[in-house]
Amino acid sequence: MKKSLLAASALALAVSAGSALAADLPSKKAAPLLPPPPPPALWTGFYVGLNAGYTWDESSSVTVASGSLAPFNPIVGIAGSGILGSSIDGFIGGGQIGYNYQFANAFVAGIEADIQGVAGSNGATSSVAAFGPLTSTISASKSIDYLGTVRGRLGYLITPSLLVYGTGGLAYGQTNLSSGVVQTVGGLVGTSSSAFSDTRVGWTAGGGVEWLFLPQWSAKVEYLYYDLGTVSTSSVISFTGIAAPVATTASASRFNGHVVRAGVNYHFNLFNAPAPVVAKY
């Protein structure tokens, strides 16, 4: 009887120990599946860069007109007018700074400011016109010293590293316009000159493609149309031997055109950099 009780107690202890050991073993049940994390916002952050390209005129004409100050003036009458071609074409280059914000995975919105110098943009021309006894020699010149923009950008990521975007906003530039008129009639010579040089503000719109070829470097190709409005000047014509001016001249030209350029940007996207790996022991 005693032997039976001892055997039953030993069996109960063995079963209890086995159950406790099994409870301590790791479970073989599979971990629950979690949705994959969203892709990192590679485009969010500030950036700076350089650009270079080419610009050309949309309106390359300068209108110069002159006329008598007094009706039926026997000296000048209607002095005449001329439309001269004076194009602004040249290389353009400068820098930009901006900020991007990537949202909804595939969209990027931002703002960018840039300024560029324009080389070889001075367009000068002259013309000679005869109106009866009056001969007018007309000259004109126009140029842009620099061109800048402040624009919004909105784009779509075709791939995580390739952005197609549209852009538009404010444009500004240093515009220069000058004209001169020399008139001869009956042995008299009259001259006139006028000039305008100031910063004009207008608008711009365009689009481009930007490629993030390294985690913090991108390259872009961009087209912009700009319009700085119409500039006009006026002056009087004074003839030798006549005390009072007897005629006026006026010149006008529109400053608008196209820009095609390429650029490279460095992105300060430090918040999106991968976290450092920490070894665990």
Accessible surface in RSA format (square Angstrom, percent):
REM  Atomic radii and reference values for relative SASA: ProtOr
REM  Chains: A
REM  Algorithm: Lee & Richards
REM  Probe-radius: 1.40
REM  Slices: 20
REM RES _ NUM      All-atoms   Total-Side   Main-Chain    Non-polar    All polar
REM                ABS   REL    ABS   REL    ABS   REL    ABS   REL    ABS   REL
RES MET A   1   177.63  92.0 134.11  88.8  43.53 103.6 111.51  94.8  66.12  87.6
RES LYS A   2   167.84  81.9 165.03 101.3   2.81   6.7 108.19  97.4  59.66  63.5
RES LYS A   3   175.48  85.6 169.47 104.0   6.01  14.3 113.45 102.1  62.03  66.1
RES SER A   4    73.00  61.7  61.30  81.8  11.70  27.0  33.66  71.7  39.34  55.1
RES LEU A   5   108.21  60.3 106.94  76.5   1.27   3.2 107.49  75.5   0.72   1.9
RES LEU A   6   128.84  71.8 124.11  88.8   4.72  11.9 124.59  87.5   4.24  11.4
RES ALA A   7    65.59  60.3  51.47  79.4  14.12  32.1  60.11  84.7   5.48  14.5
RES ALA A   8    61.58  56.6  50.10  77.3  11.48  26.1  56.40  79.4   5.19  13.7
RES SER A   9    62.85  53.1  55.76  74.4   7.08  16.3  31.89  67.9  30.95  43.4
RES ALA A  10    61.06  56.1  51.51  79.5   9.55  21.7  55.85  78.7   5.21  13.8
RES LEU A  11   121.40  67.6 117.17  83.8   4.23  10.6 120.87  84.9   0.53   1.4
RES ALA A  12    62.14  57.1  50.16  77.4  11.99  27.3  57.55  81.0   4.59  12.2
RES LEU A  13   130.00  72.4 125.98  90.1   4.02  10.1 126.59  88.9   3.42   9.2
RES ALA A  14    64.01  58.9  45.78  70.6  18.23  41.5  54.52  76.8   9.49  25.1
RES VAL A  15    93.09  61.3  85.50  77.4   7.59  18.3  91.84  79.8   1.24   3.4
RES SER A  16    69.00  58.3  60.57  80.8   8.43  19.4  29.05  61.9  39.95  56.0
RES ALA A  17    64.00  58.8  51.41  79.3  12.59  28.6  59.44  83.7   4.56  12.1
RES GLY A  18    38.20  47.1   0.00   N/A  38.20  47.1  32.50  89.2   5.70  12.8
RES SER A  19    70.00  59.2  56.90  75.9  13.10  30.2  38.98  83.0  31.02  43.5
RES ALA A  20    60.52  55.6  50.79  78.4   9.73  22.1  58.94  83.0   1.58   4.2
RES LEU A  21   116.25  64.7 113.88  81.5   2.37   6.0 115.72  81.3   0.53   1.4
RES ALA A  22    61.91  56.9  48.00  74.1  13.92  31.7  48.96  68.9  12.95  34.3
RES ALA A  23    84.28  77.5  46.97  72.5  37.30  84.9  58.74  82.7  25.54  67.7
RES ASP A  24   117.68  82.4  86.75  86.3  30.93  73.1  27.70  65.2  89.97  89.7
RES LEU A  25   112.24  62.5  99.68  71.3  12.56  31.6  99.92  70.2  12.31  33.1
RES PRO A  26   117.96  86.0  95.84  87.4  22.12  80.4 107.42  88.7  10.54  65.5
RES SER A  27    92.34  78.0  56.51  75.4  35.83  82.5  53.01 112.9  39.33  55.1
RES LYS A  28   209.57 102.2 172.05 105.6  37.52  89.3 122.89 110.6  86.68  92.3
RES LYS A  29   181.43  88.5 150.34  92.2  31.09  74.0 102.80  92.5  78.63  83.8
RES ALA A  30    91.19  83.8  64.42  99.4  26.77  60.9  74.38 104.7  16.82  44.5
RES ALA A  31    82.39  75.8  60.48  93.3  21.91  49.8  64.97  91.5  17.42  46.1
RES PRO A  32   115.44  84.1  95.44  87.0  20.01  72.7 106.72  88.1   8.73  54.2
RES LEU A  33   178.55  99.4 150.29 107.5  28.25  71.0 151.76 106.6  26.79  72.1
RES LEU A  34   150.21  83.7 123.22  88.2  27.00  67.9 124.53  87.5  25.68  69.1
RES PRO A  35   114.58  83.5  94.85  86.5  19.73  71.7 101.61  83.9  12.97  80.6
RES PRO A  36   118.03  86.0  98.83  90.1  19.20  69.8 104.48  86.3  13.55  84.2
RES PRO A  37   117.50  85.6  98.25  89.6  19.25  70.0 104.45  86.2  13.05  81.1
RES PRO A  38   106.11  77.3  87.88  80.1  18.23  66.3  94.48  78.0  11.63  72.3
RES PRO A  39    81.38  59.3  64.34  58.6  17.04  61.9  70.74  58.4  10.64  66.1
RES PRO A  40    84.55  61.6  71.13  64.8  13.42  48.8  81.75  67.5   2.80  17.4
RES ALA A  41    32.42  29.8  26.85  41.4   5.57  12.7  27.47  38.7   4.95  13.1
RES LEU A  42    56.42  31.4  56.03  40.1   0.39   1.0  56.03  39.4   0.39   1.1
RES TRP A  43     1.39   0.6   0.27   0.1   1.12   2.6   0.60   0.3   0.79   1.3
RES THR A  44    27.54  19.6  26.70  27.1   0.83   2.0  25.56  34.3   1.97   3.0
RES GLY A  45     8.49  10.5   0.00   N/A   8.49  10.5   8.47  23.2   0.02   0.0
RES PHE A  46   124.42  62.2 124.08  76.9   0.34   0.9 124.08  75.2   0.34   1.0
RES TYR A  47     0.43   0.2   0.42   0.2   0.01   0.0   0.20   0.1   0.24   0.3
RES VAL A  48    59.48  39.1  58.86  53.3   0.62   1.5  58.86  51.1   0.62   1.7
RES GLY A  49    14.07  17.3   0.00   N/A  14.07  17.3   8.88  24.4   5.19  11.6
RES LEU A  50   125.10  69.7 123.78  88.6   1.32   3.3 124.13  87.2   0.97   2.6
RES ASN A  51     9.94   6.9   0.23   0.2   9.71  23.4   4.09   9.8   5.86   5.7
RES ALA A  52    63.76  58.6  57.95  89.4   5.80  13.2  58.13  81.9   5.63  14.9
RES GLY A  53    19.03  23.5   0.00   N/A  19.03  23.5  16.51  45.3   2.51   5.6
RES TYR A  54    89.28  41.7  89.15  50.7   0.13   0.3  62.67  47.1  26.61  32.8
RES THR A  55     3.55   2.5   3.55   3.6   0.00   0.0   2.60   3.5   0.95   1.4
RES TRP A  56    90.27  36.2  90.17  43.6   0.11   0.2  72.89  38.9  17.38  28.2
RES ASP A  57    17.46  12.2   2.75   2.7  14.71  34.8   2.53   6.0  14.93  14.9
RES GLU A  58    96.80  55.6  69.33  52.4  27.47  65.4  12.38  23.9  84.43  68.9
RES SER A  59    29.69  25.1  23.76  31.7   5.93  13.7  15.75  33.5  13.95  19.5
RES SER A  60    46.69  39.5  42.87  57.2   3.82   8.8   8.36  17.8  38.33  53.7
RES SER A  61    48.49  41.0  46.06  61.5   2.44   5.6  18.79  40.0  29.70  41.6
RES VAL A  62     0.00   0.0   0.00   0.0   0.00   0.0   0.00   0.0   0.00   0.0
RES THR A  63    57.94  41.2  56.89  57.7   1.06   2.5  38.50  51.7  19.44  29.4
RES VAL A  64     0.81   0.5   0.81   0.7   0.00   0.0   0.81   0.7   0.00   0.0
RES ALA A  65    40.32  37.1  38.20  58.9   2.12   4.8  38.97  54.9   1.34   3.6
RES SER A  66    16.83  14.2   4.65   6.2  12.18  28.1   5.40  11.5  11.43  16.0
RES GLY A  67    19.04  23.5   0.00   N/A  19.04  23.5  16.60  45.6   2.44   5.5
RES SER A  68    32.41  27.4   5.98   8.0  26.44  60.9   5.98  12.7  26.44  37.0
RES LEU A  69    90.58  50.4  59.03  42.2  31.55  79.3  61.21  43.0  29.37  79.0
RES ALA A  70    47.24  43.4  45.42  70.1   1.82   4.1  47.20  66.5   0.04   0.1
RES PRO A  71   112.52  82.0  87.57  79.8  24.95  90.7  99.01  81.7  13.51  83.9
RES PHE A  72   196.81  98.5 162.30 100.5  34.51  89.8 174.29 105.7  22.52  64.5
RES ASN A  73    20.90  14.4  12.62  12.2   8.28  19.9   2.30   5.5  18.60  18.0
RES PRO A  74   131.42  95.8  91.10  83.0  40.31 146.5 102.43  84.6  28.99 180.2
RES ILE A  75    44.33  25.2  35.98  26.8   8.35  20.1  39.55  28.5   4.78  13.0
RES VAL A  76     8.88   5.8   0.00   0.0   8.88  21.4   1.98   1.7   6.90  18.7
RES GLY A  77    26.32  32.5   0.00   N/A  26.32  32.5  24.94  68.4   1.38   3.1
RES ILE A  78   139.63  79.5 126.70  94.4  12.92  31.2 126.70  91.2  12.92  35.1
RES ALA A  79     0.09   0.1   0.00   0.0   0.09   0.2   0.00   0.0   0.09   0.2
RES GLY A  80     8.55  10.5   0.00   N/A   8.55  10.5   7.41  20.3   1.14   2.6
RES SER A  81    63.63  53.8  50.50  67.4  13.13  30.2  14.17  30.2  49.45  69.3
RES GLY A  82    16.00  19.7   0.00   N/A  16.00  19.7  15.88  43.6   0.12   0.3
RES ILE A  83   127.45  72.5  97.13  72.4  30.32  73.1  97.13  69.9  30.32  82.3
RES LEU A  84     9.49   5.3   7.05   5.0   2.44   6.1   9.49   6.7   0.00   0.0
RES GLY A  85    54.12  66.7   0.00   N/A  54.12  66.7  30.43  83.5  23.69  53.1
RES SER A  86     2.61   2.2   0.00   0.0   2.61   6.0   2.45   5.2   0.16   0.2
RES SER A  87    51.69  43.7  42.60  56.9   9.09  20.9  15.28  32.5  36.41  51.0
RES ILE A  88     1.47   0.8   1.17   0.9   0.29   0.7   1.17   0.8   0.29   0.8
RES ASP A  89    55.96  39.2  46.52  46.3   9.44  22.3  12.11  28.5  43.85  43.7
RES GLY A  90     6.08   7.5   0.00   N/A   6.08   7.5   6.08  16.7   0.00   0.0
RES PHE A  91   144.29  72.2 143.34  88.8   0.95   2.5 143.73  87.1   0.56   1.6
RES ILE A  92     4.63   2.6   0.23   0.2   4.40  10.6   2.48   1.8   2.15   5.8
RES GLY A  93    30.49  37.6   0.00   N/A  30.49  37.6  17.37  47.7  13.12  29.4
RES GLY A  94    26.15  32.3   0.00   N/A  26.15  32.3  21.47  58.9   4.68  10.5
RES GLY A  95    21.05  26.0   0.00   N/A  21.05  26.0  15.41  42.3   5.65  12.6
RES GLN A  96    10.70   6.0   0.82   0.6   9.88  23.5   4.34   9.2   6.36   4.8
RES ILE A  97    99.39  56.6  98.12  73.1   1.27   3.1  98.12  70.7   1.27   3.4
RES GLY A  98     7.17   8.8   0.00   N/A   7.17   8.8   7.17  19.7   0.00   0.0
RES TYR A  99    72.40  33.8  72.34  41.2   0.06   0.2  47.28  35.5  25.12  31.0
RES ASN A 100     0.63   0.4   0.63   0.6   0.00   0.0   0.00   0.0   0.63   0.6
RES TYR A 101   119.15  55.6 119.15  67.8   0.00   0.0  75.77  56.9  43.38  53.5
RES GLN A 102    20.43  11.4  11.22   8.2   9.20  21.9   1.72   3.7  18.71  14.2
RES PHE A 103    77.17  38.6  70.32  43.6   6.85  17.8  77.17  46.8   0.00   0.0
RES ALA A 104    75.23  69.2  35.56  54.9  39.68  90.3  53.92  75.9  21.31  56.5
RES ASN A 105    92.27  63.6  80.20  77.5  12.08  29.1  18.43  44.4  73.84  71.4
RES ALA A 106    23.99  22.1  23.33  36.0   0.66   1.5  23.99  33.8   0.00   0.0
RES PHE A 107    82.91  41.5  82.91  51.4   0.00   0.0  82.91  50.3   0.00   0.0
RES VAL A 108     3.56   2.3   2.38   2.2   1.18   2.8   2.38   2.1   1.18   3.2
RES ALA A 109    33.00  30.3  32.15  49.6   0.85   1.9  32.50  45.8   0.50   1.3
RES GLY A 110    19.54  24.1   0.00   N/A  19.54  24.1  10.63  29.2   8.90  19.9
RES ILE A 111    99.23  56.5  98.81  73.6   0.42   1.0  98.81  71.2   0.42   1.2
RES GLU A 112     1.08   0.6   0.00   0.0   1.08   2.6   1.08   2.1   0.00   0.0
RES ALA A 113    36.21  33.3  34.15  52.7   2.06   4.7  34.36  48.4   1.85   4.9
RES ASP A 114     6.06   4.2   0.04   0.0   6.02  14.2   3.91   9.2   2.15   2.1
RES ILE A 115    89.27  50.8  87.85  65.5   1.41   3.4  87.85  63.3   1.41   3.8
RES GLN A 116     3.11   1.7   1.30   1.0   1.81   4.3   1.81   3.9   1.30   1.0
RES GLY A 117    40.66  50.1   0.00   N/A  40.66  50.1  29.88  82.0  10.78  24.1
RES VAL A 118    20.48  13.5   2.33   2.1  18.16  43.8   2.90   2.5  17.59  47.7
RES ALA A 119    63.67  58.5  55.16  85.1   8.52  19.4  62.03  87.4   1.65   4.4
RES GLY A 120    69.93  86.2   0.00   N/A  69.93  86.2  42.43 116.4  27.51  61.6
RES SER A 121     7.18   6.1   4.24   5.7   2.94   6.8   0.47   1.0   6.71   9.4
RES ASN A 122   101.73  70.2  75.77  73.2  25.96  62.5  29.38  70.7  72.35  69.9
RES GLY A 123     9.08  11.2   0.00   N/A   9.08  11.2   9.08  24.9   0.00   0.0
RES ALA A 124    77.35  71.1  43.97  67.9  33.37  75.9  44.13  62.1  33.22  88.0
RES THR A 125    38.24  27.2  24.01  24.3  14.23  33.9  14.81  19.9  23.42  35.4
RES SER A 126    78.06  66.0  54.16  72.3  23.90  55.1  16.54  35.2  61.53  86.2
RES SER A 127    42.28  35.7  34.15  45.6   8.13  18.7  15.51  33.0  26.77  37.5
RES VAL A 128   104.69  68.9  75.11  68.0  29.59  71.3  75.11  65.3  29.59  80.2
RES ALA A 129    26.03  23.9  20.15  31.1   5.88  13.4  25.99  36.6   0.04   0.1
RES ALA A 130    76.07  69.9  46.77  72.2  29.30  66.7  46.77  65.9  29.30  77.6
RES PHE A 131    84.50  42.3  72.00  44.6  12.50  32.5  78.94  47.9   5.56  15.9
RES GLY A 132    71.10  87.7   0.00   N/A  71.10  87.7  37.83 103.8  33.28  74.5
RES PRO A 133   112.67  82.1  87.18  79.5  25.50  92.7 100.15  82.7  12.53  77.8
RES LEU A 134     4.11   2.3   4.11   2.9   0.00   0.0   4.11   2.9   0.00   0.0
RES THR A 135    49.79  35.4  49.03  49.7   0.76   1.8  25.55  34.3  24.24  36.7
RES SER A 136     2.23   1.9   2.23   3.0   0.00   0.0   2.23   4.8   0.00   0.0
RES THR A 137    54.48  38.8  52.70  53.4   1.79   4.3  34.70  46.6  19.79  29.9
RES ILE A 138     7.08   4.0   7.08   5.3   0.00   0.0   7.08   5.1   0.00   0.0
RES SER A 139    48.80  41.2  48.73  65.0   0.07   0.2  27.58  58.7  21.21  29.7
RES ALA A 140     4.83   4.4   0.00   0.0   4.83  11.0   2.76   3.9   2.07   5.5
RES SER A 141    26.66  22.5  25.41  33.9   1.25   2.9  16.04  34.2  10.62  14.9
RES LYS A 142     1.07   0.5   0.00   0.0   1.07   2.5   1.07   1.0   0.00   0.0
RES SER A 143    14.76  12.5  14.76  19.7   0.00   0.0   4.68  10.0  10.08  14.1
RES ILE A 144     3.95   2.2   3.23   2.4   0.72   1.7   3.23   2.3   0.72   2.0
RES ASP A 145    74.25  52.0  62.20  61.9  12.05  28.5  20.93  49.3  53.32  53.2
RES TYR A 146    64.14  29.9  64.14  36.5   0.00   0.0  45.29  34.0  18.86  23.2
RES LEU A 147     6.29   3.5   6.29   4.5   0.00   0.0   6.29   4.4   0.00   0.0
RES GLY A 148     0.00   0.0   0.00   N/A   0.00   0.0   0.00   0.0   0.00   0.0
RES THR A 149     1.62   1.2   1.37   1.4   0.25   0.6   1.37   1.8   0.25   0.4
RES VAL A 150    63.56  41.8  59.35  53.7   4.21  10.1  59.35  51.6   4.21  11.4
RES ARG A 151     1.92   0.8   0.00   0.0   1.92   4.6   1.92   2.6   0.00   0.0
RES GLY A 152    36.66  45.2   0.00   N/A  36.66  45.2  28.29  77.6   8.37  18.8
RES ARG A 153    12.22   5.1   4.74   2.4   7.49  17.8   5.16   7.1   7.06   4.3
RES LEU A 154   107.99  60.1 100.79  72.1   7.20  18.1 100.80  70.8   7.18  19.3
RES GLY A 155     6.15   7.6   0.00   N/A   6.15   7.6   5.57  15.3   0.58   1.3
RES TYR A 156   109.72  51.2 109.25  62.2   0.48   1.2  67.07  50.4  42.66  52.6
RES LEU A 157    10.90   6.1   4.79   3.4   6.11  15.4   4.79   3.4   6.11  16.4
RES ILE A 158   104.02  59.2  77.75  57.9  26.26  63.3  78.96  56.9  25.06  68.0
RES THR A 159    61.13  43.5  56.69  57.5   4.44  10.6  57.53  77.3   3.60   5.4
RES PRO A 160    96.14  70.1  90.56  82.6   5.57  20.3  94.59  78.1   1.54   9.6
RES SER A 161    35.25  29.8  35.22  47.0   0.03   0.1  15.90  33.9  19.35  27.1
RES LEU A 162    53.26  29.7  53.26  38.1   0.00   0.0  53.26  37.4   0.00   0.0
RES LEU A 163     1.59   0.9   1.59   1.1   0.00   0.0   1.59   1.1   0.00   0.0
RES VAL A 164    60.44  39.8  57.41  52.0   3.03   7.3  57.41  49.9   3.03   8.2
RES TYR A 165     9.98   4.7   0.28   0.2   9.71  25.3   4.70   3.5   5.28   6.5
RES GLY A 166    36.98  45.6   0.00   N/A  36.98  45.6  29.48  80.9   7.50  16.8
RES THR A 167    13.10   9.3   0.00   0.0  13.10  31.2   5.12   6.9   7.98  12.1
RES GLY A 168    29.59  36.5   0.00   N/A  29.59  36.5  16.14  44.3  13.45  30.1
RES GLY A 169    33.95  41.9   0.00   N/A  33.95  41.9  26.82  73.6   7.13  16.0
RES LEU A 170    77.73  43.3  73.07  52.3   4.65  11.7  75.65  53.1   2.07   5.6
RES ALA A 171     0.00   0.0   0.00   0.0   0.00   0.0   0.00   0.0   0.00   0.0
RES TYR A 172    52.70  24.6  52.70  30.0   0.00   0.0  33.46  25.1  19.25  23.7
RES GLY A 173     0.00   0.0   0.00   N/A   0.00   0.0   0.00   0.0   0.00   0.0
RES GLN A 174    32.26  18.0  32.26  23.6   0.00   0.0   6.24  13.3  26.02  19.7
RES THR A 175     0.00   0.0   0.00   0.0   0.00   0.0   0.00   0.0   0.00   0.0
RES ASN A 176    30.49  21.0  30.24  29.2   0.24   0.6  21.83  52.5   8.66   8.4
RES LEU A 177     2.00   1.1   0.09   0.1   1.91   4.8   0.70   0.5   1.31   3.5
RES SER A 178    43.45  36.7  43.16  57.6   0.29   0.7  24.94  53.1  18.52  25.9
RES SER A 179    10.56   8.9   3.12   4.2   7.43  17.1   4.47   9.5   6.09   8.5
RES GLY A 180    16.40  20.2   0.00   N/A  16.40  20.2  15.20  41.7   1.19   2.7
RES VAL A 181     2.38   1.6   1.45   1.3   0.93   2.2   1.49   1.3   0.89   2.4
RES VAL A 182    65.76  43.3  64.52  58.4   1.24   3.0  64.52  56.1   1.24   3.4
RES GLN A 183     0.00   0.0   0.00   0.0   0.00   0.0   0.00   0.0   0.00   0.0
RES THR A 184    57.06  40.6  56.29  57.1   0.78   1.9  43.28  58.1  13.78  20.8
RES VAL A 185    15.82  10.4  12.46  11.3   3.36   8.1  14.81  12.9   1.01   2.7
RES GLY A 186    77.50  95.6   0.00   N/A  77.50  95.6  44.47 122.0  33.03  74.0
RES GLY A 187    80.21  98.9   0.00   N/A  80.21  98.9  43.38 119.1  36.83  82.5
RES LEU A 188    54.90  30.6  54.76  39.2   0.14   0.4  54.76  38.5   0.14   0.4
RES VAL A 189    59.40  39.1  58.66  53.1   0.74   1.8  58.66  51.0   0.74   2.0
RES GLY A 190     0.05   0.1   0.00   N/A   0.05   0.1   0.05   0.1   0.00   0.0
RES THR A 191    75.76  53.9  71.45  72.4   4.31  10.3  42.92  57.6  32.84  49.6
RES SER A 192    10.43   8.8   0.29   0.4  10.14  23.4   6.25  13.3   4.18   5.9
RES SER A 193    88.37  74.7  70.82  94.5  17.55  40.4  34.96  74.4  53.41  74.8
RES SER A 194    15.61  13.2   4.23   5.6  11.38  26.2  12.29  26.2   3.32   4.7
RES ALA A 195    81.38  74.8  49.73  76.7  31.66  72.0  49.84  70.2  31.54  83.5
RES PHE A 196    54.07  27.1  48.04  29.8   6.03  15.7  52.23  31.7   1.84   5.3
RES SER A 197    76.45  64.6  46.20  61.7  30.25  69.7  32.62  69.5  43.82  61.4
RES ASP A 198    77.43  54.2  75.10  74.7   2.33   5.5   9.17  21.6  68.26  68.1
RES THR A 199    58.15  41.4  40.88  41.4  17.28  41.2  28.47  38.2  29.68  44.9
RES ARG A 200    72.71  30.5  70.94  36.2   1.77   4.2   9.19  12.6  63.52  38.5
RES VAL A 201    94.42  62.1  68.30  61.8  26.12  62.9  68.30  59.3  26.12  70.9
RES GLY A 202    21.60  26.6   0.00   N/A  21.60  26.6  14.04  38.5   7.56  16.9
RES TRP A 203   128.08  51.4 128.08  62.0   0.00   0.0 111.66  59.5  16.42  26.6
RES THR A 204     2.95   2.1   0.24   0.2   2.71   6.5   0.00   0.0   2.95   4.5
RES ALA A 205    41.90  38.5  40.20  62.0   1.70   3.9  40.48  57.0   1.41   3.7
RES GLY A 206    24.70  30.5   0.00   N/A  24.70  30.5  12.79  35.1  11.91  26.7
RES GLY A 207    21.32  26.3   0.00   N/A  21.32  26.3  15.93  43.7   5.40  12.1
RES GLY A 208    12.80  15.8   0.00   N/A  12.80  15.8   8.35  22.9   4.44   9.9
RES VAL A 209    67.60  44.5  65.70  59.5   1.90   4.6  65.70  57.1   1.90   5.1
RES GLU A 210     0.29   0.2   0.29   0.2   0.00   0.0   0.00   0.0   0.29   0.2
RES TRP A 211   135.76  54.5 135.76  65.7   0.00   0.0 120.77  64.4  14.99  24.3
RES LEU A 212    12.36   6.9   4.45   3.2   7.90  19.9   4.45   3.1   7.90  21.3
RES PHE A 213    75.47  37.8  51.57  31.9  23.90  62.2  54.28  32.9  21.18  60.6
RES LEU A 214    94.70  52.7  89.88  64.3   4.83  12.1  94.70  66.5   0.00   0.0
RES PRO A 215   101.56  74.0  94.53  86.2   7.03  25.6 100.65  83.1   0.91   5.7
RES GLN A 216    50.89  28.5  49.75  36.4   1.14   2.7  11.12  23.7  39.77  30.2
RES TRP A 217   102.54  41.2 102.54  49.6   0.00   0.0  81.94  43.7  20.60  33.4
RES SER A 218     0.08   0.1   0.00   0.0   0.08   0.2   0.00   0.0   0.08   0.1
RES ALA A 219    38.39  35.3  35.21  54.3   3.19   7.2  35.89  50.5   2.50   6.6
RES LYS A 220     5.41   2.6   0.56   0.3   4.85  11.6   2.46   2.2   2.96   3.2
RES VAL A 221    94.35  62.1  92.40  83.6   1.95   4.7  92.40  80.3   1.95   5.3
RES GLU A 222     2.40   1.4   0.01   0.0   2.39   5.7   2.20   4.2   0.21   0.2
RES TYR A 223    86.17  40.2  84.94  48.3   1.23   3.2  73.22  55.0  12.95  16.0
RES LEU A 224     5.08   2.8   5.05   3.6   0.03   0.1   5.05   3.5   0.03   0.1
RES TYR A 225    43.89  20.5  43.89  25.0   0.00   0.0  33.71  25.3  10.19  12.6
RES TYR A 226     3.89   1.8   3.89   2.2   0.00   0.0   1.59   1.2   2.30   2.8
RES ASP A 227    11.29   7.9   9.91   9.9   1.39   3.3   2.26   5.3   9.04   9.0
RES LEU A 228     0.98   0.5   0.00   0.0   0.98   2.5   0.65   0.5   0.33   0.9
RES GLY A 229    25.40  31.3   0.00   N/A  25.40  31.3  24.19  66.4   1.21   2.7
RES THR A 230    75.50  53.7  57.67  58.5  17.83  42.5  39.09  52.5  36.42  55.1
RES VAL A 231     2.53   1.7   0.29   0.3   2.25   5.4   2.53   2.2   0.00   0.0
RES SER A 232    76.78  64.9  58.67  78.3  18.11  41.7  22.23  47.3  54.55  76.4
RES THR A 233    17.76  12.6   6.34   6.4  11.42  27.2  16.49  22.1   1.27   1.9
RES SER A 234    84.18  71.1  60.24  80.4  23.94  55.2  23.61  50.3  60.57  84.9
RES SER A 235    26.59  22.5  13.74  18.3  12.86  29.6  25.65  54.6   0.95   1.3
RES VAL A 236    73.37  48.3  66.31  60.0   7.06  17.0  66.31  57.6   7.06  19.2
RES ILE A 237     0.01   0.0   0.01   0.0   0.00   0.0   0.01   0.0   0.00   0.0
RES SER A 238    56.80  48.0  51.95  69.3   4.85  11.2  34.30  73.0  22.50  31.5
RES PHE A 239     5.08   2.5   0.00   0.0   5.08  13.2   0.85   0.5   4.23  12.1
RES THR A 240    90.03  64.0  81.10  82.2   8.93  21.3  77.65 104.3  12.38  18.7
RES GLY A 241    87.24 107.6   0.00   N/A  87.24 107.6  42.44 116.5  44.80 100.3
RES ILE A 242    47.76  27.2  34.39  25.6  13.37  32.2  38.02  27.4   9.74  26.4
RES ALA A 243   115.79 106.5  68.76 106.1  47.03 107.0  81.12 114.2  34.66  91.8
RES ALA A 244    60.70  55.8  55.49  85.6   5.21  11.8  59.47  83.8   1.23   3.3
RES PRO A 245    56.58  41.2  48.40  44.1   8.18  29.7  48.40  40.0   8.18  50.9
RES VAL A 246    16.29  10.7  14.61  13.2   1.69   4.1  16.29  14.2   0.00   0.0
RES ALA A 247     0.00   0.0   0.00   0.0   0.00   0.0   0.00   0.0   0.00   0.0
RES THR A 248    50.55  36.0  50.32  51.0   0.23   0.5  25.38  34.1  25.16  38.0
RES THR A 249     5.21   3.7   3.65   3.7   1.55   3.7   1.89   2.5   3.32   5.0
RES ALA A 250    51.75  47.6  48.26  74.5   3.49   7.9  49.60  69.9   2.15   5.7
RES SER A 251     1.99   1.7   0.06   0.1   1.93   4.4   1.44   3.1   0.56   0.8
RES ALA A 252    33.08  30.4  30.81  47.5   2.27   5.2  30.94  43.6   2.14   5.7
RES SER A 253     5.12   4.3   0.00   0.0   5.12  11.8   5.12  10.9   0.00   0.0
RES ARG A 254   102.92  43.2  99.20  50.6   3.73   8.9  23.49  32.1  79.43  48.1
RES PHE A 255     0.60   0.3   0.13   0.1   0.47   1.2   0.60   0.4   0.00   0.0
RES ASN A 256     1.66   1.1   1.62   1.6   0.04   0.1   0.00   0.0   1.66   1.6
RES GLY A 257     0.00   0.0   0.00   N/A   0.00   0.0   0.00   0.0   0.00   0.0
RES HIS A 258    29.95  16.4  29.95  20.8   0.00   0.0  22.23  22.9   7.72   9.0
RES VAL A 259     2.13   1.4   1.87   1.7   0.25   0.6   1.87   1.6   0.25   0.7
RES VAL A 260    65.07  42.8  63.12  57.1   1.95   4.7  63.12  54.8   1.95   5.3
RES ARG A 261     6.05   2.5   2.27   1.2   3.78   9.0   4.25   5.8   1.80   1.1
RES ALA A 262    54.27  49.9  49.23  76.0   5.04  11.5  49.62  69.9   4.65  12.3
RES GLY A 263    11.58  14.3   0.00   N/A  11.58  14.3   7.17  19.7   4.40   9.9
RES VAL A 264    55.90  36.8  55.55  50.3   0.35   0.9  55.65  48.4   0.25   0.7
RES ASN A 265     0.76   0.5   0.48   0.5   0.28   0.7   0.28   0.7   0.48   0.5
RES TYR A 266    64.99  30.3  64.38  36.6   0.61   1.6  35.39  26.6  29.60  36.5
RES HIS A 267     2.00   1.1   2.00   1.4   0.00   0.0   1.06   1.1   0.94   1.1
RES PHE A 268    92.02  46.0  83.38  51.6   8.65  22.5  83.38  50.6   8.64  24.7
RES ASN A 269    11.73   8.1   8.91   8.6   2.82   6.8   1.98   4.8   9.75   9.4
RES LEU A 270   125.29  69.8 111.69  79.9  13.59  34.2 112.06  78.7  13.23  35.6
RES PHE A 271   203.16 101.6 169.29 104.9  33.87  88.1 175.72 106.5  27.44  78.5
RES ASN A 272    41.05  28.3  20.14  19.5  20.91  50.3   7.89  19.0  33.17  32.1
RES ALA A 273    61.58  56.6  39.59  61.1  21.99  50.0  44.27  62.3  17.31  45.8
RES PRO A 274   127.85  93.2 102.03  93.0  25.82  93.9 113.33  93.6  14.52  90.3
RES ALA A 275    86.74  79.7  60.84  93.9  25.90  58.9  65.76  92.6  20.98  55.6
RES PRO A 276   118.15  86.1  95.70  87.2  22.45  81.6 107.11  88.4  11.04  68.6
RES VAL A 277   149.75  98.5 116.09 105.1  33.66  81.1 120.57 104.8  29.18  79.2
RES VAL A 278   116.60  76.7  98.81  89.5  17.79  42.9 101.91  88.5  14.70  39.9
RES ALA A 279    68.99  63.4  44.22  68.2  24.77  56.3  52.23  73.6  16.76  44.4
RES LYS A 280   193.77  94.5 159.86  98.1  33.91  80.7 106.46  95.8  87.31  93.0
RES TYR A 281   251.13 117.2 169.29  96.3  81.85 213.0 167.90 126.2  83.23 102.6
END  Absolute sums over single chains surface
CHAIN  1 A    15689.1      12359.3       3329.8      11609.7       4079.4
END  Absolute sums over all chains
TOTAL         15689.1      12359.3       3329.8      11609.7       4079.4
